[in-house]
Amino acid sequence: MADPAIWKQVPFHFWTVAAFVFGCIVGSFLNVCIHRLPRGESLVRPASHCPHCGYSIPWHLNIPLGTWLWLRGRCAHCKAPISARYFWVELLTGTAFAACWMRFGHVSPALPLVYCLLISGLIAASFIDFEHLIIPDQITFGGMAAGLLCSFLAPGTHLNFPQFSRLVSRGAGLVDSFLGMAVGAGVVYAILRLGKLLFGRQKMELPPASRICFTENSVKLPAEEIPYEDLFYRKADAIALQARRAELIDRCYADAAVRLTAESLNIGGDSYDPEGIKWLEVETDRIILPREAMGPADVTFMAAIGAFLGWPAVFFSLTISSVIGSMVGGTLIVLNKKDWSSRIPYGPYIAVGAVIWIFGGYQWLGLILPPH
């Protein structure tokens, strides 16, 4: 099946069209993943249904691209609006699959298949990260396993940069994949820890007399709820504020400093074990939160990319993602949308960097590093 001569018996662009159609079908499945994975729901049951009324969608109303256009973005049963994200994910995935075939189909049928698999994961991860600010473990750890397997079966996926190319066996491809995974995880983890040291605190100005609730699992701000696991990454991480009023179940404080870490809670001059505090509500105008330069999920996300593409792609993707992030952030600030820039997760920037590498970014390094 991997013999290019077999595939060449059919016109090349027949496979381009087939790749687009297949990509749209995969995009439909990615929409299911994007909706269900963050909610912990099964990808298999129940069958596709309207998220508003629960109407089970029959096959003839579940055709990628066409159904959304035909129904004008509304449920056929309750007429509730269906997000345009469903259409754009299908179109994006179909276009990406066709582009992979056009770029690599003449080399080997295996290369576009591997890159399509990776890009599918990048698309799902990016849209989930945009909406929920998380990247599910099913994508990151599953991506690492898939990257190792694909690198063993098709080691050429790492060798589109001639400066690093050599005659590669499957065993060598597996070694390259392990190296890429280790470098990807290691570099991003180092950036995460360094970012904690340099930019580990975020000061938030709140509306006057804002009420903040500390529950057993999260802190509830006026505009969002943040799990403690997203805040307390190391022992030194702390939430700090000056409370006009702080209320526990059995006592109250006025004009008291509050400091919460994973191991201690200090209110005024009193100390408590956070495990024994079920509820705390404070009234304040500002709060200082621990802040991540990157999220822990970015570590495993980059490890998965390294497993598929090798260690040079890790450094390239990080460099390009920082450039793109700076451009987007600067543009939003110019447009007076500074708050928006802080809400955009970093995962999609990394994904764009990886896609640029796949479609020729490695050639940019060839202008810097001389061939052997």
WOQUI-V410423 format. One record per backbone hydrogen bond with DSSP energy under -1.0 kcal/mol. NH is the residue of the N-H (numbers start at 1). CO is the residue of the C=O. E is the energy in kcal/mol with one decimal. If there is no record, write none. Layout:
nh;co;e
NH;CO;E
NH;CO;E
//
This chain:
nh;co;e
6;3;-1.2
7;3;-1.1
8;4;-2.0
9;6;-1.0
10;7;-1.5
14;11;-1.4
17;13;-2.0
18;14;-2.3
19;15;-2.6
20;16;-2.0
21;17;-2.5
22;18;-2.7
23;19;-2.5
24;20;-2.2
25;21;-1.8
26;22;-2.5
27;23;-2.8
28;24;-1.7
29;25;-1.5
30;26;-2.5
31;27;-1.9
32;28;-1.1
33;29;-2.1
34;30;-3.0
35;31;-1.9
36;32;-2.8
37;33;-2.2
40;37;-1.6
41;36;-2.1
50;55;-2.1
54;50;-1.8
57;48;-2.4
61;58;-1.6
62;59;-1.8
66;64;-3.2
67;63;-2.2
69;65;-1.8
70;66;-2.9
71;67;-2.6
73;68;-2.6
75;80;-2.5
79;75;-1.2
82;73;-3.4
86;83;-1.4
88;84;-2.3
89;85;-2.5
90;86;-1.5
91;87;-2.4
92;88;-2.8
93;89;-2.5
94;90;-2.4
95;91;-2.5
96;92;-2.4
97;93;-2.4
98;94;-2.2
99;95;-2.4
100;96;-2.3
101;97;-2.1
102;98;-2.5
103;99;-2.1
104;100;-2.5
105;101;-2.9
107;104;-1.4
108;104;-1.9
113;109;-1.2
114;110;-2.3
115;111;-2.6
116;112;-2.4
117;113;-1.8
118;114;-2.2
119;115;-2.8
120;116;-2.1
121;117;-1.7
122;118;-2.2
123;119;-2.6
124;120;-2.3
125;121;-2.6
126;122;-2.3
127;123;-2.3
128;124;-2.1
129;125;-2.6
130;126;-2.4
131;127;-1.8
132;128;-3.3
133;129;-1.6
139;136;-1.1
140;136;-1.8
141;137;-2.0
142;137;-1.1
143;139;-1.7
144;140;-1.8
145;141;-2.0
146;142;-2.5
147;143;-2.6
148;144;-2.2
149;145;-2.2
150;146;-3.0
151;147;-2.2
152;148;-1.4
153;149;-2.3
154;150;-3.3
157;154;-1.7
158;155;-1.6
159;156;-1.2
164;161;-2.1
173;169;-2.2
174;170;-2.0
175;171;-2.0
176;172;-2.6
177;173;-1.9
178;174;-2.3
179;175;-2.5
180;176;-2.7
181;177;-2.5
182;178;-2.5
183;179;-2.8
184;180;-2.5
185;181;-2.4
186;182;-2.7
187;183;-2.8
188;184;-1.7
189;185;-2.2
190;186;-2.2
191;187;-2.3
192;188;-2.6
193;189;-2.4
194;190;-2.6
195;191;-2.8
196;192;-1.7
197;193;-1.7
198;194;-2.2
199;195;-3.3
202;289;-2.8
204;287;-3.0
206;285;-3.6
210;207;-1.1
210;284;-1.6
212;282;-2.5
213;220;-1.7
214;280;-3.7
215;218;-2.8
219;226;-2.4
220;213;-3.2
221;224;-2.8
226;219;-2.5
228;217;-2.3
230;227;-1.4
231;228;-1.7
232;228;-3.0
233;231;-1.2
237;234;-1.4
239;260;-3.0
240;288;-2.1
241;258;-2.1
243;256;-2.9
244;283;-2.9
245;283;-1.0
246;253;-2.6
247;281;-3.3
248;251;-2.9
253;246;-3.1
255;244;-1.9
256;243;-1.8
258;241;-3.0
259;266;-2.4
260;239;-2.8
261;264;-2.9
265;272;-2.1
266;259;-2.8
267;270;-2.4
268;257;-2.6
270;267;-2.4
272;265;-2.8
276;273;-1.9
277;274;-1.2
280;214;-1.5
281;247;-2.2
282;212;-2.7
283;245;-2.2
284;210;-2.4
287;204;-1.9
288;240;-2.9
289;202;-2.6
291;200;-1.5
298;295;-1.4
299;296;-1.0
301;297;-2.2
302;298;-2.3
303;299;-1.7
304;300;-2.0
305;301;-1.8
306;302;-2.7
307;303;-2.1
308;304;-1.5
309;305;-2.8
310;306;-2.4
315;311;-1.4
316;312;-2.0
317;313;-2.8
318;314;-2.2
319;315;-2.1
320;316;-2.8
321;317;-2.5
322;318;-1.9
323;319;-1.8
324;320;-2.8
325;321;-2.8
326;322;-2.2
327;323;-2.3
328;324;-2.9
329;325;-2.8
330;326;-2.7
331;327;-2.3
332;328;-2.4
333;329;-2.0
334;330;-2.3
335;331;-2.0
336;333;-1.7
337;332;-4.2
341;337;-1.2
343;340;-1.5
350;346;-1.8
351;347;-2.3
352;348;-2.3
353;349;-2.1
354;350;-2.2
355;351;-2.2
356;352;-2.4
357;353;-1.9
358;354;-2.2
359;355;-2.1
360;357;-1.5
361;356;-2.5
362;357;-1.1
363;360;-1.5
364;361;-1.5
367;364;-1.0
368;365;-1.3
369;365;-3.1
//
